[in-house]
Amino acid sequence: MSLREILEKIVKDGMPVLLSANNKDWEASALLDNLSEPMLKRQAYLQPGLYIAEISDSGYLGQVLYKVKPKHSL
C-alpha cells in the first residue's frame, strides 16, 4: 500500500487523528495536498493508533514516517 492510499483511507474513513513528525502535527488531507509525488508513492504500512512506517524494497518495516495521535475536539 502506498502512503497516498493510507492517507486517502484516513480521510475517507474520517479517522480523528493527527500525523506527527519532527515535532509538527498534520491532518492527513494536508499531507495529501502538500507532499511530493515521490513521497506519496512510497510503500508504507499503517499500524492503527501507533504509526505509519515505510516498507523497504525487501518488504521489511523501515523508519517511522508519522506517529498517529488522537485528534482532540475542543
Backbone as ProteinMPNN parsed JSONL, in Angstrom:
{"seq_chain_A": "MSLREILEKIVKDGMPVLLSANNKDWEASALLDNLSEPMLKRQAYLQPGLYIAEISDSGYLGQVLYKVKPKHSL", "coords_chain_A": {"N_chain_A": [[0.861, -1.171, 0.0], [0.524, 2.231, -0.764], [1.786, 5.369, 0.587], [0.076, 7.415, -0.161], [-2.365, 5.979, -0.53], [-2.851, 5.151, 2.093], [-3.161, 7.64, 3.423], [-5.385, 8.618, 2.014], [-7.303, 6.738, 2.82], [-7.47, 7.3, 5.561], [-8.581, 9.876, 5.448], [-10.995, 9.358, 4.011], [-12.304, 7.55, 5.747], [-12.721, 9.202, 7.858], [-11.101, 9.286, 10.122], [-10.318, 10.366, 13.362], [-7.587, 11.647, 13.707], [-4.237, 12.959, 14.097], [-1.203, 13.327, 12.308], [2.096, 12.98, 13.164], [5.361, 14.322, 12.922], [8.738, 15.253, 13.289], [8.232, 17.065, 15.41], [5.901, 18.355, 14.606], [2.432, 18.528, 13.763], [0.052, 17.157, 11.502], [-2.929, 17.092, 9.521], [-4.288, 14.368, 7.693], [-5.34, 15.085, 5.183], [-4.022, 17.496, 4.629], [-1.417, 16.583, 4.269], [-1.765, 15.025, 1.974], [-2.262, 17.06, 0.145], [0.146, 18.441, 0.135], [2.527, 16.89, 0.119], [5.264, 15.61, -1.842], [5.067, 13.927, -5.044], [6.852, 11.651, -5.303], [7.176, 11.024, -2.567], [4.545, 10.401, -1.803], [4.177, 8.085, -3.248], [5.676, 6.196, -1.948], [6.025, 2.977, -0.52], [4.196, 1.889, 2.247], [3.155, 1.195, 5.656], [0.377, 1.108, 7.76], [0.027, 1.094, 11.136], [-2.598, 0.98, 12.97], [-3.476, 3.613, 15.171], [-0.895, 3.88, 16.106], [1.473, 4.262, 14.272], [2.77, 5.258, 10.989], [4.77, 3.55, 8.888], [7.571, 3.269, 6.658], [7.994, 0.83, 4.039], [10.565, -1.29, 3.188], [12.379, -2.102, 0.123], [12.811, -4.798, 0.27], [10.683, -5.664, 1.708], [10.529, -5.268, 4.445], [9.681, -3.53, 7.516], [10.57, -0.148, 7.712], [11.856, 3.019, 8.584], [9.897, 5.009, 10.853], [7.493, 7.048, 9.542], [5.394, 8.762, 10.274], [3.909, 9.43, 13.42], [0.887, 8.358, 14.833], [-1.603, 10.257, 16.254], [-4.275, 10.838, 18.536], [-6.904, 13.04, 17.631], [-7.97, 15.697, 19.377], [-11.074, 17.007, 20.275], [-12.153, 20.337, 20.576]], "CA_chain_A": [[0.0, 0.0, 0.0], [1.329, 3.458, -0.82], [1.469, 6.39, 1.578], [-1.12, 8.092, -0.673], [-3.532, 5.146, -0.232], [-3.083, 5.21, 3.544], [-3.705, 8.962, 3.746], [-6.742, 8.685, 1.458], [-8.163, 5.922, 3.677], [-7.68, 8.057, 6.801], [-9.518, 10.949, 5.13], [-12.296, 8.763, 3.634], [-12.929, 6.953, 6.928], [-12.938, 10.242, 8.868], [-10.379, 8.947, 11.356], [-9.981, 11.579, 14.115], [-6.173, 11.563, 14.095], [-3.213, 13.825, 13.542], [0.027, 12.607, 11.995], [3.159, 13.777, 13.761], [6.77, 14.081, 12.582], [9.591, 16.428, 13.515], [7.557, 17.958, 16.353], [4.785, 19.046, 13.968], [1.262, 17.688, 13.533], [-0.688, 17.444, 10.272], [-4.076, 16.271, 9.166], [-3.975, 13.559, 6.513], [-5.69, 15.839, 3.977], [-2.954, 18.47, 4.375], [-0.278, 15.846, 3.716], [-2.121, 14.681, 0.593], [-2.162, 18.268, -0.671], [1.452, 19.09, 0.161], [3.688, 16.016, -0.073], [5.683, 15.392, -3.226], [4.607, 12.686, -5.658], [7.695, 10.515, -4.893], [6.884, 10.675, -1.171], [3.225, 9.764, -1.761], [4.276, 6.767, -3.881], [6.419, 5.275, -1.088], [5.295, 1.87, 0.085], [4.112, 2.148, 3.682], [2.285, 0.345, 6.461], [-0.302, 1.793, 8.854], [-0.299, 0.365, 12.36], [-3.617, 1.894, 13.507], [-3.292, 4.153, 16.507], [0.506, 3.981, 16.504], [2.41, 4.888, 13.337], [2.875, 4.884, 9.581], [6.188, 3.271, 8.634], [7.865, 2.891, 5.275], [8.342, -0.564, 3.811], [11.755, -1.355, 2.344], [12.248, -2.874, -1.11], [12.82, -6.22, 0.611], [9.443, -5.991, 2.389], [10.612, -5.082, 5.889], [9.349, -2.203, 8.007], [11.701, 0.763, 7.838], [11.694, 4.108, 9.55], [8.557, 5.539, 11.097], [7.303, 8.315, 8.839], [4.489, 9.584, 11.086], [3.239, 8.854, 14.573], [-0.543, 8.638, 14.793], [-2.059, 10.805, 17.528], [-5.709, 11.158, 18.522], [-7.246, 14.448, 17.461], [-8.882, 16.064, 20.46], [-12.062, 18.044, 19.974], [-12.142, 21.473, 21.531]], "C_chain_A": [[0.907, 1.233, 0.0], [0.92, 4.412, 0.306], [0.212, 7.143, 1.136], [-2.377, 7.292, -0.313], [-3.868, 5.167, 1.253], [-3.715, 6.539, 3.927], [-5.131, 9.115, 3.222], [-7.725, 7.882, 2.306], [-8.474, 6.656, 4.988], [-8.717, 9.151, 6.568], [-10.909, 10.382, 4.863], [-13.037, 8.218, 4.848], [-13.189, 7.97, 8.038], [-12.252, 9.944, 10.187], [-9.968, 10.236, 12.082], [-8.545, 11.537, 14.64], [-5.375, 12.696, 13.468], [-1.996, 12.96, 13.295], [1.189, 13.506, 12.372], [4.536, 13.329, 13.289], [7.526, 15.379, 12.808], [8.912, 17.496, 14.365], [6.467, 18.812, 15.72], [3.667, 18.038, 13.729], [0.547, 18.137, 12.257], [-1.93, 16.59, 10.222], [-3.703, 15.531, 7.893], [-4.266, 14.324, 5.226], [-4.62, 16.868, 3.625], [-1.723, 17.777, 3.789], [-0.548, 15.445, 2.272], [-1.934, 15.882, -0.335], [-0.737, 18.776, -0.817], [2.666, 18.194, -0.047], [3.996, 15.837, -1.555], [5.171, 14.048, -3.733], [5.507, 11.5, -5.282], [7.437, 10.07, -3.449], [5.547, 9.934, -1.081], [3.25, 8.36, -2.357], [5.04, 5.75, -3.031], [5.511, 4.185, -0.552], [5.345, 2.053, 1.597], [3.116, 1.197, 4.33], [1.69, 1.185, 7.582], [-0.545, 0.814, 9.983], [-1.294, 1.266, 13.085], [-3.357, 2.306, 14.95], [-1.846, 4.338, 16.93], [1.377, 4.749, 15.516], [2.123, 4.501, 11.893], [4.366, 4.729, 9.333], [6.382, 2.932, 7.168], [8.18, 1.403, 5.211], [9.505, -0.585, 2.839], [11.48, -2.182, 1.091], [12.203, -4.374, -0.832], [11.606, -6.624, 1.455], [9.461, -5.843, 3.896], [10.187, -3.676, 6.278], [10.627, -1.398, 8.168], [11.396, 1.82, 8.874], [10.23, 4.518, 9.687], [8.475, 6.898, 10.413], [6.469, 9.28, 9.667], [3.984, 8.781, 12.266], [1.779, 9.264, 14.471], [-0.979, 9.067, 16.191], [-3.556, 11.072, 17.459], [-5.903, 12.663, 18.384], [-8.287, 14.781, 18.521], [-9.813, 17.171, 20.017], [-11.975, 19.13, 21.033], [-13.542, 21.83, 21.945]], "O_chain_A": [[1.93, 1.263, 0.684], [-0.152, 4.275, 0.895], [-0.63, 7.476, 1.97], [-3.355, 7.869, 0.161], [-5.04, 5.198, 1.627], [-4.695, 6.57, 4.671], [-5.988, 9.676, 3.904], [-8.865, 8.306, 2.491], [-9.609, 6.632, 5.464], [-9.622, 9.339, 7.381], [-11.894, 10.866, 5.422], [-14.248, 8.397, 4.974], [-13.809, 7.638, 9.048], [-12.756, 10.304, 11.25], [-9.336, 11.105, 11.481], [-8.31, 11.408, 15.842], [-5.77, 13.298, 12.47], [-1.78, 11.97, 13.995], [1.255, 14.659, 11.947], [4.846, 12.138, 13.256], [7.012, 16.466, 12.546], [9.007, 18.688, 14.071], [6.141, 19.88, 16.238], [3.918, 16.852, 13.52], [0.449, 19.33, 11.969], [-1.984, 15.506, 10.802], [-2.892, 16.015, 7.104], [-3.501, 14.217, 4.267], [-4.341, 17.09, 2.447], [-1.061, 18.328, 2.909], [0.35, 15.518, 1.433], [-1.494, 15.726, -1.474], [-0.429, 19.47, -1.785], [3.743, 18.698, -0.364], [3.107, 15.903, -2.404], [4.879, 13.146, -2.948], [4.985, 10.431, -4.966], [7.476, 8.876, -3.149], [5.435, 8.945, -0.357], [2.417, 7.528, -1.999], [5.052, 4.563, -3.359], [4.367, 4.443, -0.175], [6.401, 2.336, 2.162], [2.351, 0.502, 3.662], [2.414, 1.896, 8.278], [-1.244, -0.184, 9.807], [-0.886, 2.219, 13.749], [-3.063, 1.483, 15.818], [-1.583, 4.892, 17.997], [1.96, 5.774, 15.872], [1.364, 3.576, 11.605], [5.137, 5.666, 9.543], [5.493, 2.384, 6.516], [8.58, 0.796, 6.204], [9.439, 0.035, 1.777], [10.469, -2.88, 1.009], [11.623, -5.135, -1.608], [11.496, -7.776, 1.872], [8.511, -6.248, 4.567], [10.308, -2.741, 5.487], [11.63, -1.888, 8.687], [10.767, 1.556, 9.899], [9.439, 4.387, 8.753], [9.286, 7.786, 10.673], [6.786, 10.466, 9.757], [3.669, 7.599, 12.136], [1.469, 10.386, 14.07], [-0.765, 8.358, 17.174], [-4.055, 11.495, 16.415], [-5.153, 13.453, 18.955], [-9.369, 14.194, 18.541], [-9.373, 18.167, 19.443], [-11.754, 18.867, 22.215], [-13.735, 22.752, 22.737]]}, "name": "protein", "num_of_chains": 1, "seq": "MSLREILEKIVKDGMPVLLSANNKDWEASALLDNLSEPMLKRQAYLQPGLYIAEISDSGYLGQVLYKVKPKHSL"}
